[in-house]
Amino acid sequence: MTDATTVRTYRDYGQPLWRRILLTRETGIIAALAAVFAVSAASVPNFASELTLQYLLLDTAAILLIALPMTMVIVTGEIDLSVASVVGLSSVLVGVLYQGGVPMALAALIAVAAGAVAGAFNGFLVTVVGLPSLAVTIGTLALYRGLAVGLLGTTAVTDFPDGWRDAATGTIPGTPIPWVIVVFGVLAVAFGLLLHFTPFGRGVFAIGLSDSAAAFSGIRVGRTKLILFVLTGTVSAFAGIYFTLRYGSARGDNATGLELAVIAAVLLGGVSIFGGRGALHGVIAGVLLIGTLSSALRLANVTSDVINIITGTLLIASVVSPSVTAWVRNRWARRGRSAAVSQP
């Protein structure tokens, strides 16, 4: 899918460097995050404490991880709604395998491999069979969730090694930063380099602007999309292992609805739902913005229903705002041209 409002022109690159860096949607999201954090720290009791920051990062870690490959998928104009089901499936696999006597490390590797297979299945249906990703991943959302519930039923596995649980929830000594954020930081650098500084990443943006034009330019569209779906499944499975150890429970319904939070954060971070536009630093800021806002509202005793309404409003605004901005810009441009023509 192509969105005409995301196409860059020579005029875009004719602006001074500071304008191209500062006057962007991603910079606006980062500024909004800083403002929300500052207001929350000043007005909400205990929000600025180290314990609150630690739990904020622990709560958003799974979303941060999945948002990295999801960003690249959406930039190509596709979508993956099955990520939360892959989280639940990998959680159940870890629990069932460990309960059956498999070492924890091997169980985790098998769960990650299963996530890669699930992502490859999504990619196969989209790239080889030619089905739309929205329909495919809605179907596999139900399929993978059904497999998870079928493997474990209504029971839960809660007996996991203390060392693994401590690794998932522990923090860097002397700081409130969990170790999982270090893992996320490494992955964020890797995905950032892949998306923004490699020919593969430029191909991802080209595919988002036009599949046909990218194919005629020599980009292997199908292979690129397949790789991205595999990456999404793999990282989602890893997030499922973290989710299991974070809450100490492997259940078939783990992470239900998490895909909506991931997609909302990615779109809020400046990625176009039509493909062809986005940046990872904006997505990371979008995830933290939603997490910070939710944490502050919970500490202020706001109900979860109100928090969901606010999150949904932010999602709608993130989708609508680029079109509205482009419409206003075009109106002003036409008015300026009309004024120039009318002058003697």
Summary of the structure (lengths in Angstrom):
residues: 344
radius of gyration: 21.5
end to end distance: 43.1
largest distance: 87.1
contacts: 1157
relative contact order: 0.19
helix: 75%
strand: 1%
